């Protein structure tokens, strides 16, 4: 059985190979642990967006429903349903064509959380120095930033029109990442939410 | 000694009838104590307004002379109303809102505020005159420690109890288009206009409510205030921060904002990057310098108006008002409205003046120019204004003196992303201030977004009589007890520039930071030197605008921590934690010696997840490895592992580890735990900056895998119980090889046959999510083999027994590869590698010192790491870098650096212990103390 780096909020259940939280929060500001999602990195010498169809600094959903994050020049991270990492690797192996391209499974390499709610921006403004205003960070914006002393990636990925951010960092700092977000969100009545399902 | 007891008036109710703009909620009474005595006030009172309503007039003793002090400004900047509240020192009591249950005490008094022994200082003013710090306590020098102990008792400020829980502090970032510093009429109007133009606005106000001077104004001003507040509340895009202050402006409009008294934190520092900064702090009323100007009962007109109109407090029974403007007249009218008898309005515009305030402990009368004396308990002064130009100063502006208005005004040379509005610019009616604010706000929004600006209406300072000092001397700086006489003395002693006089006398250097004091200091200095104020100039105002607590600057403690997937198991087994960089690791589980014996005799497992792991892919990886490592890599076969050492350009050892070839173009590099991040950056730096054409992708995988080392004679047996798709036999999987397979059913695990402990061992790297699962399966599967977990300490002991060095422990920032005993590894016949030129040089001249194995002659002595190694002449010849008692050998073992002359095997060196004793130690033939042939490792 695989475990997330983040202690799951009770009650705990099992989804596929993963131990996850089955908690359902109705709070207006929620933090959920999405670490079990498949995470596959694609790197290509060709730095054009043609390789994955997404430019650096943006995140977009592709045909199969993966969220493709342009996290650096010639570097993408694709998020997909939990357990799909092998299929994703196989799919991405050919995307680079003749360009030098590598595909690496980082499912276990990152802790991944989703912060949802109108106060999400206020919470994040206590932790990272990026200008998160709608003008500077519209839906789909991607930032690599210092986050409470930690290097992390922020992706604005609204859910059904509600303000929402994905945040990921190296797995070993996952618990710390969640702890600082919960601490910063205390004044806004943040609540821990459970694993929402296999889809991103 | 002046005591305040005789003038005490504390039982009198000084609360006036209801005022139109009052902030107090008369339905909510709050109890608190002041110097141990019970008082009550209303919700909305400040601490001082509540005390003043109860008839109290004395709130502090002055810094040097311990003179009794009362209300001067009745706001945050009041230098005389700084108190201790509960365990919080230095609270601005004329600003801080009253809270039920507060324990409020006077600071820096002994034994009490009323009877303060240090008030005796007032009898010897000549010993405490300007610059006395620089003239006294110099000789004899040996007595300075005694002086210091005594002087510490006189340090101003409250006391932070050792038992204090400390405060909660917070931090936040903000990126407003327009940040408006000051929420008076002009500031509110600027914020509104900017927001209406589409700008995001942060409006920062020092008080608990918006409004500035409108708050204590007349009916028309209160109506305008209500309209402005309503408009701000309804306007989208304006974030209002009350009880907050802009602390400073830095390059590119980086603006610090301090928020106070938040629900979740005592203070929060906001780091704002504003496209435009609008400075709208209004004006600060200036005190007048005359004899007795610090007596309780002497206050500014704005203080009187705040007390009367915001808190419905009568500042006195019989008042004299000295004014040079209409604000003093308004104060006199306010006082009259609440029943204070205004004996006389002394108007400087008619050539009248005040000579001195009379009284002991508080005002009992006033002597006017010409000698007339009036008996009163309140003297209100209104002699002019100071434009608080500090934020403009910080933006490059140099204020200029406007002689007609008798005040400094902005020099209009601030950066283009900084603008000013309101009283700081000039005078006008409330409507004129609003008009100016709106124009500046709209212009700021346009400038922020690159739009077209329209001009602002003129706002010109009105003429005002130059009123700085009477014919008598008085205090210039109430915080530091600096008088006009002190300024004259400083000038006579040659400190005739404003900056020098400031530092010599400490005028403007107290908690007020010059807001009340700077202009009077300059004016008195100008008078003393015979120059004009314009010629004298002003001092430079630097951040912070107000004192900031260290806690607020530190903010929330954000110290990232890293955990392995097996951390819950370690915690549950009571492992002693070891903090190594950001990682928390198990140092041991109770008995590291027993853990060593278990590994040497049976089998143990250790969590080595922090080991750096870099995934290298591409056809040019061998080129990269040959560049970085000092040894050769071109012929590493798939499935093989090789040890390597990296050096910097200066030949100094940077890191070490093993790299395995997993596939044709696929490698996995391991680094030291502490070097994982630095080596990654090192690789990327060379690839991106020097060899961008090489086809190599480096991916940080350190925490993508949980890493477990299985060590001991039974390690093969144990691992074999969980691995079915890899042949673990020594023939099929020999030492220094790598395989990929499943462990406990978890696929895609890497297995290395290497050994840091010197035992037969396997290092397995498991997808991190499965780390705890595999760890527990290993322990369950090996119960009959005696498997046990071992911690970092046992590992350190075993690697020392085996003579394996640790980079950065057994090397330092000067250790080149040959000094580290790596001559067997360095291949100078390679065409090139990083550090080669320096290593060629070191090879030719020979290393100055060398890492060697050492064994103390007395096997029971373990020299402390860092112990010096001495020559016979007791010259330092090296040091012990690692030392432990070996449970395996039953004796102490060490590694250490010694000079080349002492590095020969069999040499006996002297190790100087920290306790002063010496112990002899023998240099060993090799670094390894245990199994030097490596038979166990290769078994």
Interface residues (C-beta under 8 A of the other chain):
Chain A: X1 X2 X3 X4 X5 X17 X18 X35 X36 X41 X43 X45 X100 X102 X104 X105 X106 X107 X108 X109 X110 X125 X126 X127 X128 X129 X130 X131 X132 X133 X136 X148 X149 X150 X170 X171 X172 X173 X175 X176 X180 X183 X184 X186 X187
Chain B: X170 X171 X172 X173 X174 X175 X200 X262 X263 X264 X271 X273 X556 X558 X559 X560 X561 X562 X563 X564 X565 X582 X583 X609 X610 X615 X617 X618 X695 X697 X699 X700 X701 X702 X703 X704 X705 X748 X767 X768 X769 X770 X771 X772 X773
